[in-house]
Amino acid sequence: MNHPKQKIRTAIIGYGLSGELSHAYGIQANPEFEITAVCDLSHERRTYAEENLGCQSFPDHMQLLRSMPELDLAAIVTRSDTHCSIACDFLRAGVDVLITKPWALNSQEAGTMIRVQNESKQRIFPWIPMYWSPEYLKIKELLNQGVIGTPFTFRRYITQFSKRSDWQTQLKHGGGYLNNWGAHIVQPLLALANSPVVKITGHMQQVINSGDADDNFLAVMTFENGILAVAEYAQAVEGLPSFMIQGTSGMIRSDGNTITLIQKDPSTSDAPNKREFPIEGKLYGDEAHIYRDVAATLLCGAPFKATPEESYYGTAILDAVRDSHQSKNTPLPTPYKN
């Protein structure tokens, strides 16, 4: 919908901590929006939303749709296994949708949502906050400047060491860290490499959490342009650099606070030249900036950084990581026998 003289009437579907601290915050930071409703299964959260946001609340998104037919945008912040069905309900009702990560559990769901988007002539805004990350954006800028020559190895790590016991540990609800962190870890590497993936090896573990979903994963990807990329979520007491980009004349390294550019001519014995760039702002992207760009798309037709087609490819890559782990089809060497 395009309403240049009217606020974007928005509903938040799922008002847990993410719905409140990320999405309500981002929406309220932009005067183009008006939060008109919240949907949540919890009576306490609905009451809290009414008191703090001054909006209506509903226990069911279909009830919300029947009661508020003039809605413009639904921010879907529900459990991962509900994203596809809820998004399609809103799209068919003529409402644009923003879908939190993971926007789809698999490429089949992603394809369904894109098809419904096209049939309904509405818009999908996939939530890939790394595209607004000051860390990612600076690394992308440096790569585009060619300051480390031709890049050939990308490494992306997130390391934490903490348990959780919620639905994110259960496969039946779309849990698992590959789903939960893929948009933060795998998707930026796809964008930085800017080349099709031609080979994937995936490894997944369940190491400290209860439930049956992965809480540790590693993916090794080879791109058509020759870049080798490693993406990893590691349960580790101490972390590794969040990004390491190696090129033919240097490297880019980030620890989440500072990006270090290290340049060196490998044909000489000269000492490397180092420059540091402090990371300012929210590491995973400021939600206020994301919703600012959503408003620019809805009101002015500006392009949005995260497209459904690009997000579909990222989802297909996560599918391939799982398939590689589950199939274990890599030939094993045979030990020498006398």
Secondary structure, DSSP 8 states (H G I E B T S, - for coil): ---TTS-EEEEEE--SHHIIIIIIHHHHTSTTEEEEEEE-S-HHHHHHHHHHH--EEESSHHHHHHH-TT--EEEE-S-GGGHHHHHHHHHHTT-EEEE-SSS-SSHHHHHHHHHHHHHHT--EEE--GGGG-HHHHHHHHHHHHTTTSSEEEEEEEEEE-----SGGG-GGGT-SHHHHHHHHHHHHHHHHHTS-EEEEEEEEE--S-SSSS-SEEEEEEEETTS-EEEEEEEE-SS---SEEEEETTEEEEE-SSEEEEEE--TTS----EEEEEE--S-TT--HHHHHHHHHHHHHH----SS-HHHHHHHHHHHHHHHHHHHH--S--------
